[in-house]
């Protein structure tokens, strides 16, 4: 079994001003997911953690602005990011998100133990503001709408929508909010959403109307694959269905949606990942392959590197060819 590295203790004032401009900046609060199979009683999670590790392991120069409470600040998982080359910029929070995830046949039940403080836009190091790619990955509505103004006008921006759709009350089940206008959504070029995060009766055309024209909406449906649409005021356009990529011995579904969105966005940030073949669906195959792999390890240990994703893509295409033949 792969083990987490021992924590490299750094002060909460790890707020230097780096000189390097990364290809992608990932922003969000690191959650602590309570579990019985870790001696700490929790694992580090959250979209920022999974997304930054994904883009770094795919080979993109990555920086992460990570909101952390006092316990999360010294989590060993942060060193997985650092070892992968992520420039980690910690933002101290008095309260960080804490969840209990209960897996059931009918779907995950998520309980809130603690809400999250907001991450201020002033937390961005000056050198990072010129980054050409951004992933805004809230897990508990911790990113105020002013974050829409942070990326440069020319930057490509990905957003994890589910983190804006959660109503959190300590010691109660997480409730899903009805999707509505949000400036962060209005700035997004790529938006990821699980079908489980919205009511079954929600019309995809209504979701697309909340995005700017031309934005990509990726709606994931777990082991059923998913659908990618182009947003417009006239409704969704250019639909692209993608089939699931099979996981082998899945043990932990946490982070699959975050990894999918991060890999999909990475193909836009760095088109050479898919050989400029986005129109042929290679971006979706890249994202689906990466998401299938993360299910095979506990927590962030399942996040794959580029070699593993390439192997999974090759195996998936071989399986598809055999089935077609």
WOSUL-V996771 format. One record per residue. N is the residue number from 0. RES is the residue in one small letter. SS is DSSP state (alpha for helix, beta for strand, coil for the rest). PHI is phi as a letter, one per 40 degrees, with the letter a starting at -180 (NA if undefined). Layout:
n=<N	N>
res=<RES	RES>
ss=<SS	SS>
phi=<PHI	PHI>
//
This chain:
n=<0	1	2	3	4	5	6	7	8	9	10	11	12	13	14	15	16	17	18	19	20	21	22	23	24	25	26	27	28	29	30	31	32	33	34	35	36	37	38	39	40	41	42	43	44	45	46	47	48	49	50	51	52	53	54	55	56	57	58	59	60	61	62	63	64	65	66	67	68	69	70	71	72	73	74	75	76	77	78	79	80	81	82	83	84	85	86	87	88	89	90	91	92	93	94	95	96	97	98	99	100	101	102	103	104	105	106	107	108	109	110	111	112	113	114	115	116	117	118	119	120	121	122	123	124	125	126	127	128	129	130	131	132	133	134	135	136	137	138	139	140	141	142	143	144	145	146	147	148	149	150	151	152	153	154	155	156	157	158	159	160	161	162	163	164	165	166	167	168	169	170	171	172	173	174	175	176	177	178	179	180	181	182	183	184	185	186	187	188	189	190	191	192	193	194	195	196	197	198	199	200	201	202	203	204	205	206	207	208	209	210	211	212	213	214	215	216	217	218	219	220	221	222	223	224	225	226	227	228	229	230	231	232	233	234	235	236	237	238	239	240	241	242	243	244	245	246	247	248	249	250	251	252	253	254	255	256	257	258	259	260	261	262	263	264	265	266	267	268	269	270	271	272	273	274	275	276	277	278	279	280	281	282	283	284	285	286	287	288	289	290	291	292	293	294	295	296	297	298	299	300	301	302	303	304	305	306	307	308	309	310	311	312	313	314	315	316	317	318	319	320	321	322	323	324>
res=<x	x	x	x	x	x	x	x	x	x	x	x	x	x	x	x	x	x	x	x	x	x	x	x	x	x	x	x	x	x	x	x	x	x	x	x	x	x	x	x	x	x	x	x	x	x	x	x	x	x	x	x	x	x	x	x	x	x	x	x	x	x	x	x	x	x	x	x	x	x	x	x	x	x	x	x	x	x	x	x	x	x	x	x	x	x	x	x	x	x	x	x	x	x	x	x	x	x	x	x	x	x	x	x	x	x	x	x	x	x	x	x	x	x	x	x	x	x	x	x	x	x	x	x	x	x	x	x	x	x	x	x	x	x	x	x	x	x	x	x	x	x	x	x	x	x	x	x	x	x	x	x	x	x	x	x	x	x	x	x	x	x	x	x	x	x	x	x	x	x	x	x	x	x	x	x	x	x	x	x	x	x	x	x	x	x	x	x	x	x	x	x	x	x	x	x	x	x	x	x	x	x	x	x	x	x	x	x	x	x	x	x	x	x	x	x	x	x	x	x	x	x	x	x	x	x	x	x	x	x	x	x	x	x	x	x	x	x	x	x	x	x	x	x	x	x	x	x	x	x	x	x	x	x	x	x	x	x	x	x	x	x	x	x	x	x	x	x	x	x	x	x	x	x	x	x	x	x	x	x	x	x	x	x	x	x	x	x	x	x	x	x	x	x	x	x	x	x	x	x	x	x	x	x	x	x	x	x	x	x	x	x	x	x	x	x	x	x	x	x	x	x	x	x	x>
ss=<coil	coil	coil	coil	coil	coil	coil	coil	coil	coil	coil	coil	coil	coil	coil	coil	coil	coil	coil	coil	coil	coil	coil	beta	beta	beta	beta	beta	beta	coil	beta	beta	beta	beta	coil	coil	coil	coil	coil	coil	coil	beta	beta	beta	beta	coil	alpha	alpha	alpha	alpha	alpha	alpha	alpha	alpha	alpha	alpha	alpha	coil	coil	coil	coil	beta	beta	beta	beta	beta	beta	beta	coil	coil	coil	alpha	alpha	alpha	coil	coil	alpha	alpha	alpha	alpha	alpha	alpha	alpha	coil	coil	coil	beta	beta	beta	beta	beta	beta	coil	coil	coil	coil	coil	beta	beta	beta	beta	beta	beta	beta	coil	coil	beta	beta	beta	beta	beta	beta	beta	beta	coil	coil	coil	coil	coil	coil	alpha	alpha	alpha	coil	coil	alpha	alpha	alpha	alpha	alpha	coil	coil	beta	beta	beta	beta	coil	coil	coil	coil	coil	coil	coil	coil	alpha	alpha	alpha	alpha	alpha	coil	coil	coil	coil	coil	coil	beta	beta	beta	beta	beta	alpha	alpha	alpha	alpha	coil	beta	beta	coil	coil	coil	coil	beta	beta	coil	beta	beta	coil	coil	coil	coil	coil	coil	alpha	alpha	alpha	alpha	alpha	coil	coil	beta	beta	beta	beta	beta	alpha	alpha	alpha	coil	coil	coil	coil	coil	coil	alpha	alpha	alpha	alpha	alpha	coil	coil	coil	coil	coil	coil	coil	beta	beta	beta	beta	beta	coil	alpha	alpha	alpha	coil	beta	beta	beta	beta	beta	coil	coil	coil	coil	coil	coil	beta	beta	beta	beta	beta	beta	coil	coil	coil	coil	coil	coil	coil	coil	coil	coil	coil	coil	coil	alpha	alpha	alpha	alpha	alpha	alpha	alpha	alpha	alpha	alpha	alpha	alpha	alpha	alpha	coil	alpha	alpha	alpha	alpha	coil	coil	coil	alpha	alpha	alpha	coil	alpha	alpha	alpha	alpha	alpha	alpha	alpha	alpha	alpha	alpha	alpha	alpha	alpha	coil	coil	coil	coil	alpha	alpha	alpha	alpha	coil	coil	coil	alpha	alpha	alpha	alpha	alpha	alpha	alpha	alpha	alpha	alpha	alpha	alpha	alpha	alpha	alpha	alpha	alpha	alpha	alpha	coil>
phi=<NA	c	b	c	c	c	c	c	c	b	c	c	c	c	b	c	b	c	c	c	c	c	c	b	b	b	b	i	c	c	c	b	c	c	a	c	b	b	c	c	g	a	b	c	a	g	d	c	c	c	c	c	c	c	c	c	c	c	h	c	d	b	b	b	b	b	c	b	c	c	c	c	d	b	c	c	c	c	c	c	c	c	c	c	h	c	c	c	b	c	b	c	b	c	b	b	c	b	b	b	b	b	c	b	d	c	h	c	b	b	b	c	b	a	c	b	c	c	b	c	c	c	c	c	c	d	c	c	c	c	d	c	b	b	b	c	b	c	b	a	f	c	b	c	c	c	c	c	c	c	c	c	d	c	c	c	b	b	b	c	c	d	c	c	b	b	c	b	b	d	g	b	c	c	b	c	c	c	d	a	d	a	c	c	c	c	c	c	c	b	b	b	a	c	c	c	c	b	c	d	c	c	c	c	c	c	c	c	c	c	b	c	d	g	c	c	b	b	b	c	b	f	c	b	g	i	a	b	b	b	c	a	c	c	h	c	b	f	c	b	c	b	c	c	b	c	c	b	f	c	b	a	c	c	g	c	c	c	c	d	c	c	c	c	c	d	c	c	c	b	d	c	c	b	g	g	b	c	c	c	g	c	c	c	c	d	c	c	c	c	c	c	c	c	c	c	b	c	f	c	c	c	c	c	c	c	c	c	c	c	c	c	c	c	c	c	c	c	c	c	c	c	c	c	c>
//
